[in-house]
Amino acid sequence: MKSQTLSLLMDQNVSVIQANQSLREALEKAITHHLVIKAETQLIGVLTIEQAGILTPTNQLLNELHWVPPLIIEPEMDTLVFCQEHLNDLRPVVIMSANGELLGVVTPSLLVKSLFGSWNTLNTFFNTLLDTVNEAVAVVTQEGIVSHWNSNAQTMYSIPEYSIIGKPISDFFEPTALATLAILDEGRPIRQAYHRPRPETHVQINASPVIVEGKIVGAISTEQDITQVVRLNEELSYASSQLLDLKQKTAPSNDPFGRIIGKGPSIQHTISIARKVANSEATILITGESGVGKELFAQAIHKDSLRASKPFIAVNCGAIPMALFESELFGYRGGAFTGAERKGKPGKLELANGGTLFLDEIGELPTQLQVKLLRVLQDKCFYRVGGTEPLTVDTRIVAATNRDLDKMIKSGEFREDLYYRLNVIALEIPPLRARTEDIPDLIQTFLQEFTIKYNKPIPTLDPEIMLNFLRYDWPGNIRELRNVIERLAILAEGTILNAQYLPSNLSPYNTGIPSSPSPLTSQIMRRNLHTGENSGEVKHIAFTLEKTNGNKTAAAKLLGISRGTLYYKLKQYGLA
């Protein structure tokens, strides 16, 4: 919030008095006006109305008295900026225009009133904000004394404001369970972390230290109550586990799309379209990021079609060397090249005759083969490598890609005519981050699969793991989630899975600072740091972090400083 300028603060009730007049005359005029005392062309002092009320009238001339020369300031000066620049020199201020016209005066009492008014306004905004946000907000001083406790905090913890304000927060909570006290020590902010301040309360917390002139003076935390979410998740996990047990005991589903897990609107919409086009003969282009389950959809479409009894052949266009690709796709005649079988070999198109050929990663198909595939789509015929007779097939093509084919067409990497032949029906599979409501069901399915595989009991997920899963953006989608669950199933001991078994990119303790020495050094040295006299300290911190592989607690011990001081220095030098 920007403060007002001095021109809005000044008192325009002012007049000029010559220094050769007596104090008695000046005091008579100062009953109604502030007086600016002028000796010839120089302003030598200011007599305010407040000063006039405590002075004794005498016949002594004004120029015979000692006056503090006023500060001459232009009206556009910001009040807070002025106070910062003249904090130890709060003399009376005379406001004059650029052409020397006297506009008004700002007395010390006006400045104090203005600063108090600004503080009162900011404090009112702050208190209103505390009671406007949905989260429980607590503010503590450096000593851990509660200074603010909003209405949502009172409701969440059943602690009224009058009972906790001015008292140590550790009187109401276990000190080891308080993230706010840890911040006062470490100086490191917390973002969207799972927290359990009381055994019966689960919250998602954001907290930051309050730093003034390099010193931690307090901390602010906001907490969202997720106790109900955690309980619902536990009930959902139990229900999903029971449902999976029932599915295993009953006959397997005849629904080809039954293997696609998800009840959310986005995935159900995609399944609905896939069902409609399954019985058609149209070519389908499935798009989506890597790991979303494109081949699973292709298999379901095939099994739900009239071709279900015929072969489903999958080809990964990105996994076959270019030199072998043509013979793999179209086959070859006997003796077509060195090392070829005498009788020749049918290609994937022939093997899929009457069924479905799934071309995964179609964007990787070599340009010269795109022409031949286009002819197959148009004429249903092709030639084997080295062959002279055309072969006719009845093969349905389902293609898939995670690449942007529109951009590839513009760059000449993919034929436009082939794109339109493939893209008769477009089926876009949403990424996992767009269907987080399906994550609990996917987790239970994969847990069931891997606990059976590794002969382990089905564990319970710690709420912190589920929150991390729901917050994570899953760049590898379902494939990545499946791999993480397999890791947890293998490493976990006991009946509860907690965050210690998560990979680093999913761990709530991951600081994001590189742990290997070389990248850390290069990262620090590339920064545009204000080194100068601090360059030696920057290097010392860098090499100490290298020595401890990025472990800040160990680095702080080696440097002989607290963790909070280390975090502050990292932030100060732009290394955090």
C-alpha positions in Angstrom: 0.0 0.0 0.0 1.5 3.3 -1.1 1.6 6.1 1.4 0.5 9.7 0.6 2.7 12.5 -0.5 3.7 15.4 1.8 1.5 17.7 -0.2 -1.6 15.8 1.1 -0.2 15.8 4.6 1.0 19.5 4.9 -0.9 22.2 6.8 -1.6 25.1 4.4 -2.5 27.4 7.4 0.9 29.1 7.2 2.4 32.6 6.8 5.8 34.2 6.6 7.1 36.5 9.3 10.3 38.5 9.2 13.0 37.8 11.7 13.3 41.4 12.9 9.9 41.1 14.6 9.6 40.4 18.3 8.6 37.0 19.8 5.5 38.7 21.3 4.3 39.8 17.9 5.1 36.3 16.5 3.1 34.5 19.2 0.1 36.7 18.6 0.1 35.6 14.9 0.9 32.0 15.8 -2.4 31.5 17.6 -4.0 30.9 14.2 -1.1 30.2 11.8 2.2 28.3 11.6 4.9 30.9 11.0 7.9 30.5 8.7 10.6 32.8 10.0 12.6 34.6 7.2 15.8 36.6 7.5 16.2 38.5 4.3 16.1 35.7 1.7 16.8 32.8 4.0 14.3 30.7 6.0 15.8 30.3 9.4 13.1 28.5 11.4 9.5 27.5 11.9 7.2 28.5 14.8 4.3 26.0 15.0 1.0 26.6 16.6 1.9 23.9 19.1 5.2 25.6 20.1 3.4 29.0 20.4 1.2 27.5 23.1 4.1 26.8 25.4 6.3 29.8 24.8 6.3 33.0 27.0 5.9 36.3 25.1 8.9 38.6 25.3 10.2 41.6 23.3 13.3 39.7 22.1 13.6 39.7 18.4 13.2 36.5 16.5 16.7 36.7 14.9 18.2 36.8 18.4 16.7 33.4 19.2 18.2 30.0 18.3 16.1 28.3 15.5 16.6 25.0 13.8 16.7 25.5 10.1 13.7 23.8 8.4 13.9 21.1 5.7 12.9 22.5 2.3 11.0 19.7 0.5 9.0 19.5 -2.8 5.3 18.5 -2.5 5.6 15.3 -4.5 7.9 13.6 -1.9 6.4 10.4 -0.5 5.8 10.5 3.3 7.3 7.1 4.1 10.3 7.7 1.9 10.9 11.0 3.6 10.7 9.4 7.1 13.1 6.7 6.1 15.6 9.3 4.7 15.3 11.7 7.7 14.5 9.2 10.5 17.1 10.9 12.8 16.4 14.4 11.6 12.7 15.1 12.1 12.9 18.9 11.8 9.9 21.0 10.8 9.4 20.7 7.0 8.6 23.6 4.7 6.8 22.5 1.5 7.8 24.8 -1.5 6.9 24.5 -5.1 9.6 24.3 -7.9 9.3 28.1 -8.4 9.8 28.9 -4.7 6.2 29.4 -3.6 5.4 28.5 0.0 2.7 25.9 0.1 2.6 24.7 3.7 4.4 23.1 6.6 4.6 19.5 8.0 5.2 19.5 11.7 6.6 16.5 13.7 3.2 16.0 15.2 1.6 15.7 11.7 4.2 13.1 10.7 3.5 11.1 13.8 -0.2 11.2 13.2 0.3 10.2 9.6 2.5 7.2 10.5 0.1 6.1 13.2 -2.8 6.4 10.7 -0.9 4.4 8.1 -0.1 1.7 10.8 -3.7 1.7 11.9 -5.0 1.3 8.3 -2.5 -1.6 7.6 -3.4 -3.3 10.9 -7.1 -3.1 10.0 -6.4 -4.5 6.6 -4.3 -7.3 8.2 -7.0 -8.2 10.7 -9.7 -8.1 8.1 -7.6 -10.4 5.9 -7.1 -12.8 8.8 -10.8 -13.3 9.2 -11.5 -13.3 5.4 -9.4 -16.3 4.4 -10.8 -19.8 4.8 -7.7 -21.1 6.5 -6.8 -21.0 10.2 -4.1 -18.4 10.6 -1.6 -18.1 13.5 1.1 -15.5 13.9 3.9 -16.0 16.5 6.8 -13.8 17.6 10.4 -14.9 17.6 9.9 -16.2 21.1 7.0 -18.3 20.0 4.4 -16.0 21.6 1.0 -15.9 19.8 0.3 -12.4 18.5 -2.6 -13.2 16.1 -5.1 -16.0 16.1 -8.0 -15.7 13.6 -11.6 -17.0 13.9 -11.0 -20.1 11.8 -8.1 -21.1 14.1 -10.5 -20.6 17.1 -13.0 -22.9 15.4 -10.5 -25.6 14.2 -8.8 -26.0 17.6 -11.6 -24.9 20.0 -9.2 -22.3 21.5 -10.7 -18.8 21.9 -8.5 -15.8 21.0 -8.4 -14.4 24.5 -7.0 -17.7 25.9 -4.0 -17.9 23.5 -3.0 -14.4 22.6 0.1 -13.3 24.4 1.0 -16.8 25.5 3.5 -19.4 24.2 2.0 -21.5 21.5 3.8 -24.5 23.0 1.4 -24.3 26.0 -1.4 -25.5 23.7 0.4 -27.9 21.3 3.2 -30.4 21.6 6.4 -28.4 20.6 7.6 -31.3 18.4 4.3 -31.2 16.5 4.6 -27.5 15.6 5.9 -26.6 12.2 5.8 -22.9 13.1 8.4 -23.3 15.8 10.6 -25.2 13.4 10.4 -22.3 11.0 11.7 -19.9 13.7 14.7 -22.1 14.0 15.3 -23.0 10.3 14.0 -19.9 8.5 12.8 -22.1 5.7 9.2 -21.6 4.4 6.8 -24.5 4.1 4.4 -24.9 1.2 1.4 -27.2 1.0 2.8 -29.7 3.4 0.9 -32.3 5.3 0.9 -31.6 9.0 -0.6 -33.1 12.2 -0.5 -30.6 15.0 -2.8 -32.8 17.1 -3.4 -36.5 16.9 -7.0 -36.0 15.8 -6.3 -33.1 13.4 -4.9 -33.3 9.9 -4.0 -30.0 8.1 -2.4 -28.8 4.9 0.0 -26.0 6.0 1.7 -23.1 4.4 4.1 -21.1 6.6 6.8 -18.5 6.3 9.3 -16.7 8.6 8.9 -13.0 9.0 12.3 -11.4 8.4 13.2 -7.8 9.2 16.7 -6.5 8.3 18.0 -10.1 8.1 16.6 -11.2 11.4 13.8 -13.6 11.9 11.2 -11.8 14.1 8.4 -14.2 13.9 6.4 -16.6 11.7 3.0 -16.8 10.0 1.2 -20.1 9.3 -2.1 -20.8 7.4 -3.7 -24.2 7.9 -6.5 -25.9 5.9 -8.4 -28.5 7.8 -8.2 -31.8 5.8 -9.3 -34.1 8.6 -12.5 -35.0 6.8 -10.6 -35.6 3.5 -8.2 -37.9 5.3 -11.0 -39.9 6.9 -12.9 -40.1 3.6 -9.7 -41.3 1.9 -9.2 -44.0 4.5 -12.8 -45.1 4.0 -12.4 -45.0 0.2 -9.2 -47.0 0.4 -10.9 -49.6 2.5 -13.9 -49.7 0.2 -11.7 -49.9 -2.9 -9.7 -52.7 -1.4 -12.9 -54.6 -0.5 -14.3 -54.0 -4.0 -11.1 -55.4 -5.6 -11.3 -58.5 -3.4 -14.9 -59.0 -4.6 -13.9 -58.6 -8.2 -11.2 -61.2 -7.9 -13.6 -63.7 -6.3 -16.2 -63.2 -8.9 -16.0 -64.0 -12.6 -13.9 -61.6 -14.7 -15.7 -58.8 -16.5 -16.6 -59.2 -20.1 -16.4 -55.5 -20.7 -13.3 -54.8 -22.9 -13.0 -51.3 -21.3 -13.1 -52.8 -17.7 -9.4 -52.6 -17.4 -9.4 -48.8 -17.9 -9.7 -47.5 -14.3 -11.4 -44.3 -13.6 -14.8 -42.8 -12.7 -14.0 -39.2 -13.4 -15.9 -37.2 -16.1 -12.8 -36.7 -18.3 -11.8 -40.4 -18.6 -15.5 -41.5 -18.8 -16.0 -39.1 -21.7 -13.1 -40.6 -23.6 -14.3 -44.2 -22.9 -17.8 -43.2 -24.1 -16.4 -42.0 -27.5 -14.1 -45.1 -27.7 -17.2 -47.4 -27.3 -19.1 -45.6 -30.0 -16.3 -45.9 -32.6 -15.2 -49.5 -31.7 -17.7 -51.2 -34.0 -17.0 -48.9 -36.9 -14.3 -49.5 -39.5 -12.9 -46.0 -39.2 -9.2 -45.4 -38.7 -8.6 -44.0 -35.2 -5.8 -41.6 -34.0 -5.3 -41.8 -30.2 -3.4 -38.8 -28.8 -2.1 -38.1 -25.3 1.0 -37.8 -23.2 3.4 -40.6 -22.7 2.1 -43.1 -20.1 -1.6 -42.3 -20.2 -2.6 -45.7 -21.5 -3.0 -45.3 -25.3 -2.3 -49.0 -26.0 -4.8 -50.1 -23.4 -7.5 -48.1 -25.2 -6.4 -49.6 -28.6 -6.7 -53.1 -27.1 -10.2 -52.3 -25.7 -11.4 -50.9 -29.0 -10.2 -54.0 -30.8 -11.9 -56.4 -28.3 -15.1 -54.4 -28.5 -15.2 -54.5 -32.3 -16.4 -57.1 -34.8 -12.7 -58.0 -35.3 -12.2 -59.2 -31.7 -11.6 -62.8 -32.7 -8.9 -61.8 -35.1 -5.3 -60.7 -34.3 -4.3 -57.5 -32.5 -0.8 -56.6 -33.6 1.1 -53.7 -31.9 4.1 -52.0 -33.5 6.1 -49.3 -31.7 7.3 -47.1 -34.5 10.0 -45.5 -32.3 11.6 -48.8 -31.2 12.4 -50.4 -34.6 15.6 -49.3 -36.5 14.8 -47.4 -39.7 16.7 -50.0 -41.8 14.5 -52.8 -40.6 11.2 -50.9 -40.4 10.0 -51.5 -43.9 10.6 -55.3 -43.7 8.9 -55.4 -40.3 5.8 -53.6 -41.4 5.4 -55.0 -45.0 7.4 -58.2 -44.7 9.9 -59.4 -47.4 10.2 -61.9 -50.2 12.6 -64.8 -49.8 16.2 -63.7 -50.7 15.2 -60.0 -50.8 18.4 -59.1 -48.9 21.4 -60.7 -47.2 20.3 -62.7 -44.2 16.7 -62.9 -45.3 14.8 -66.2 -44.8 14.5 -68.3 -47.9 10.7 -68.5 -47.7 10.4 -64.8 -46.9 8.5 -63.4 -43.9 5.1 -61.7 -43.6 5.0 -58.2 -42.1 2.8 -56.9 -39.3 0.2 -55.8 -41.8 -0.2 -59.4 -43.1 -0.2 -60.8 -39.5 -3.0 -58.4 -38.6 -5.1 -59.3 -41.6 -8.8 -59.3 -40.5 -7.8 -57.7 -37.2 -6.3 -54.5 -35.9 -2.8 -53.1 -36.4 -1.8 -50.7 -33.6 0.9 -48.2 -34.7 2.2 -46.7 -31.5 4.4 -43.5 -31.7 3.2 -43.0 -35.3 5.1 -39.6 -35.3 8.3 -41.6 -35.4 7.4 -43.3 -38.7 10.2 -42.6 -41.3 9.0 -40.1 -44.0 9.7 -42.6 -46.9 7.4 -45.2 -45.2 4.6 -42.6 -44.6 3.9 -42.7 -48.4 3.6 -46.5 -48.4 1.4 -46.5 -45.3 -0.8 -43.9 -47.0 -1.3 -46.2 -50.0 -2.3 -49.1 -47.7 -4.9 -46.9 -46.1 -6.2 -45.8 -49.5 -6.0 -49.1 -51.6 -5.7 -51.8 -48.9 -2.7 -53.2 -50.8 1.1 -53.2 -50.6 4.2 -54.9 -51.7 6.6 -56.9 -49.7 10.3 -55.8 -49.7 11.8 -57.3 -52.9 8.3 -58.5 -54.0 6.6 -57.7 -57.3 3.0 -58.8 -56.6 0.6 -56.7 -54.6 -0.9 -58.1 -51.4 -4.4 -57.1 -50.3 -5.3 -57.0 -46.6 -8.3 -56.2 -44.5 -6.6 -54.6 -41.6 -7.9 -51.8 -39.4 -5.4 -49.2 -38.4 -5.4 -47.6 -35.0 -2.5 -45.1 -34.5 -1.3 -43.3 -31.4 1.2 -40.5 -30.7 2.3 -38.2 -27.9 3.7 -35.7 -30.4 2.1 -32.6 -31.9 1.5 -33.8 -35.5 0.2 -30.3 -36.5 3.7 -28.9 -35.8 5.3 -31.8 -37.5 3.3 -31.2 -40.7 4.3 -27.5 -40.7 8.0 -28.5 -40.3 7.7 -31.2 -43.1 8.3 -34.1 -40.7 4.9 -35.6 -41.2 2.7 -35.9 -44.3 -0.5 -33.9 -44.2 -2.4 -36.4 -46.4 -1.5 -39.3 -44.1 -2.5 -37.3 -41.0 -6.0 -36.8 -42.4 -6.2 -40.4 -43.4 -5.3 -41.5 -39.8 -7.3 -38.8 -38.0 -10.8 -40.0 -39.1 -11.7 -40.4 -35.5 -9.6 -38.5 -32.9 -9.5 -39.9 -29.4 -7.6 -37.7 -26.8 -6.8 -39.3 -23.5 -6.5 -36.9 -20.6 -3.3 -36.8 -18.5 -3.4 -38.0 -15.0 -3.0 -34.5 -13.5 -6.4 -33.7 -15.2 -8.1 -36.6 -13.5 -6.8 -36.7 -9.9 -10.1 -38.0 -8.7 -9.1 -41.3 -10.2 -5.8 -41.6 -8.3 -7.1 -43.4 -5.2 -8.7 -46.1 -7.3 -5.5 -46.5 -9.4 -3.4 -46.7 -6.2 -5.6 -49.5 -4.8 -5.5 -51.4 -8.1 -1.7 -51.2 -8.4 -1.3 -52.0 -4.7 -3.4 -55.1 -5.1 -1.4 -56.2 -8.1 2.0 -55.8 -6.6 1.2 -57.1 -3.1 0.0 -60.3 -4.8 3.1 -60.3 -7.0 5.5 -59.9 -4.1 3.5 -61.9 -1.6 2.9 -59.1 0.8 -0.2 -57.9 2.8 -2.0 -54.9 1.4 -0.7 -51.8 3.4 -2.5 -48.7 4.4 -1.3 -45.4 2.8 -0.2 -42.6 5.2 -2.4 -39.5 4.5 0.8 -37.5 3.7 1.5 -39.9 0.7 -2.0 -39.4 -0.7 -1.7 -35.6 -0.4 1.6 -35.7 -2.2 0.1 -37.9 -4.9 -2.8 -35.5 -5.4 -0.5 -32.5 -5.6 2.1 -34.0 -7.9 1.6 -33.2 -11.6 2.7 -36.8 -12.8 4.6 -36.0 -16.0 4.9 -39.7 -16.6 1.2 -40.2 -16.0 -0.2 -43.6 -15.1 3.0 -45.4 -16.0 4.9 -43.3 -13.5 2.2 -43.8 -10.8 2.4 -47.6 -11.4 6.2 -47.6 -11.0 6.0 -45.6 -7.8 3.4 -48.0 -6.3 5.6 -51.0 -7.2 8.5 -49.3 -5.5 6.4 -48.7 -2.4 5.2 -52.3 -2.4 8.7 -53.6 -2.6 10.4 -51.3 0.0 7.6 -51.0 2.5 7.8 -52.8 5.9 4.8 -53.2 8.1 1.2 -52.3 7.4 1.5 -48.5 6.8 3.2 -46.9 3.8 4.8 -43.5 4.7 6.7 -40.8 2.9 10.2 -42.2 3.6 9.8 -44.7 0.8 8.8 -42.1 -1.8 11.2 -41.2 -4.6 12.9 -37.8 -4.2 10.7 -36.0 -6.6 7.6 -36.9 -4.6 9.2 -36.6 -1.1 7.9 -33.6 1.0 11.5 -33.3 2.3 13.0 -32.7 -1.1 14.6 -29.2 -1.0 15.0 -28.9 -4.8 18.7 -28.0 -4.4 21.0 -30.2 -6.4 22.9 -32.8 -4.3 25.7 -33.5 -6.7 28.8 -31.2 -6.2 29.5 -30.1 -9.7 26.0 -28.9 -10.6 25.7 -27.1 -7.3 29.0 -25.2 -7.8 28.2 -24.3 -11.4 24.7 -23.2 -10.3 26.1 -20.9 -7.6 28.9 -19.5 -9.8 26.5 -18.7 -12.6 24.3 -16.6 -10.4 24.6 -12.8 -10.6 25.6 -12.4 -7.0 26.5 -9.2 -5.2 29.9 -10.7 -4.3 32.4 -7.9 -3.5 33.4 -8.3 0.1 31.1 -11.3 0.5 32.6 -13.4 -2.4 34.7 -15.4 0.0 31.7 -16.3 2.2 29.7 -17.3 -0.9 32.4 -19.7 -2.0 32.8 -21.0 1.5 29.1 -21.8 1.7 29.2 -23.4 -1.8 32.1 -25.7 -1.0 30.6 -26.6 2.3 27.3 -27.6 0.7 29.3 -29.6 -1.8 31.1 -31.4 1.0 27.8 -32.3 2.6 26.1 -33.2 -0.7 23.5 -30.4 -0.2 22.6 -31.4 3.4 22.0 -28.0 5.0 21.9 -29.2 8.6 25.3 -30.8 8.2 26.6 -27.7 6.3 25.4 -25.4 9.0 27.3 -27.4 11.7 30.5 -27.2 9.6 30.0 -23.5 9.1 29.4 -22.9 12.8 26.0 -21.3 12.2 22.4 -22.2 12.8 20.2 -23.7 10.1 18.1 -20.5 10.1 21.1 -18.3 9.5 22.2 -20.6 6.6 18.8 -20.4 5.0 18.8 -16.7 5.3 22.3 -16.4 3.7 21.2 -18.7 0.9 18.3 -16.5 0.3 20.4 -13.3 0.6 22.9 -14.5 -2.0 20.2 -15.8 -4.3 21.1 -19.4 -3.8 17.8 -20.6 -2.2 
